[in-house]
Amino acid sequence: MFEWDDYRPDTPESTLWDAVIVGAGMGGSFLGWSLARQGLNVLFLERGLPVKPFSGGSRSGKLQKLRWIFRPDSAAADLAARGIWNRRITVSRDGRTVAFYPPMGNGPGGSSAVYGAALERFRREDFAGTEYLGLDPPPLPGRWPIDYDDFISYYKQAESLLGVRGTADPTDPDDNSALRSPPPLSERDSHFFEAFANAGLSPYRLHVGIDYKPGCVECQGIICPMDCKAGGANRALRPALTEHNAKLLTGFTVDRLVATDDHIDCIAGRLDGHDMQIRARIVVLAAGALNTPLVLLNSITKRWLAGIGNDNGLIGKGLMFHVSEHFALWPTRKVDSSGPAKTLSSRATNVVDGKKIGGFQSVGPRVFPSLVSEFIYAICERALPFRIPFLRIGTLVAALLTGWIFRRAALFATIVEDFAYGDNRVVADAFAPSGLKIFYNNTADLAIRTSVMRNIVRRRLAEHRVLFLPTGDNLNYGHPSGTCRFGESSSTSVLTPENRVHGVDNLYVVDASFFPSCGGVNPGLTIAANALRVGDIIGRSLSLAQTMPRGSTTIAP
């Protein structure tokens, strides 16, 4: 096991760092790696603590699950031990408020330590924005302020660093990826691949960052014990520490940024119960699309009365999630399912009749009773404003009784694009468990597009038995984005095209906050690619500052 705390700095407060990065998830890790390898003095501040890899099949894992059932109060500690966010988030959805644990990471690597490692590119139409004809009110603009052709080189670099496997998407004319070969399909998934092709769904091998070492179980929802799954921690953060002299403080809580007019002076936070102030030439927020706006909103100064960078009131607004509906699919004949399970993808439905929809992909694990139990439990936890005693026991029993139905099925998930609306937002709330509250209203348009995707799957795969699992609340709370959008104008965006906060000369954001649109794929690869792009921008800016005469002014890009 890698000892993250071996790389703690001795005197973090007395050092003027070239760059301090708040958050060591996918974006923060890859940006920090990029800067450190350019010779810059880099410090990562990560709120989560290092944890040991968790194996759900181990005796300790089974005991932990029993603790969740018989001692619900232990959930927070158990989630933290697995590297998962361990404070409830408060969500007011269509006027109804609930609180639950989100499926996000917490610790070195962030969510990329526990994600499913699906690493797919956005497409050209995802960068181009959407014509929102007939939508009232219309969403916020979705066009990206950078050129897609320039971004492709960073996609290729990120795919190489993450060791992505897969095959080209036949419906994407821009897919020039040079990916590693995926392992052979099982007989069952070969059967599905052929069925998808016959149905006009143009399947391809899902792009995943998995090495498939002997014994690989495609760890999803847990930290990989074999270092087989690629993410920010092992492909960027660890090399930054071991090869390029970067430093890491875990357990560090950032309270606010301290600024003088248009310049961040220091980061104020707490470590081991002690107040600390960390100084840097460049400050980067990579705490995630929920927590990055929270830091900015909590950073009140005489110049920034509504929070740093928030003169236009847009910080926290434009929150997007994907809609992910899980469905079980049965083969039409008896086939062997031995082999990898996170295998297939289709984006033939990315645009249907001129409307942005999304795609679907293999989820990975087979439909085990425990998975069905978690689905049912999540529905109840998010939908009900009160707690039901022994709910986990009831859902597990129900799943066990119906488990035989799913023994031959494969599990897939749709990914329907969400649009950014100003009323869907994150606000600071000191009384909420995570210090924030989410406001989200469903739209008729999102419901229609979700229904279109569901109907396409059912109609084109009618020869198979298709069962959409009763997810009830279909928002994918593990994919928040859009709360600090980037753009050309300071009146319509929070960040410049270079991901620098408008009006602040040394503050950047590199997590999914910057998305003006969220596409119909998992966000991880795009976050990593953009972090590499911003790493080049910041590196050039700092190099320019070092070569300018004393007393001159550094011009941010």
Helices and strands as residue ranges (DSSP letters): G 4-7, G 12-14, E 16-22, H 26-37, E 42-46, H 59-70, G 72-74, H 75-81, E 89-93, E 96-100, G 110-113, H 124-128, H 148-161, H 187-198, E 204-205, H 232-232, I 233-237, H 238-244, E 247-250, E 252-260, E 263-271, E 274-285, H 291-297, E 320-323, E 326-330, E 344-346, E 351-352, E 355-356, E 358-362, H 369-383, H 391-402, G 403-406, E 410-416, E 425-428, E 436-440, H 444-460, E 465-468, E 475-481, E 507-509, G 512-514, H 524-547
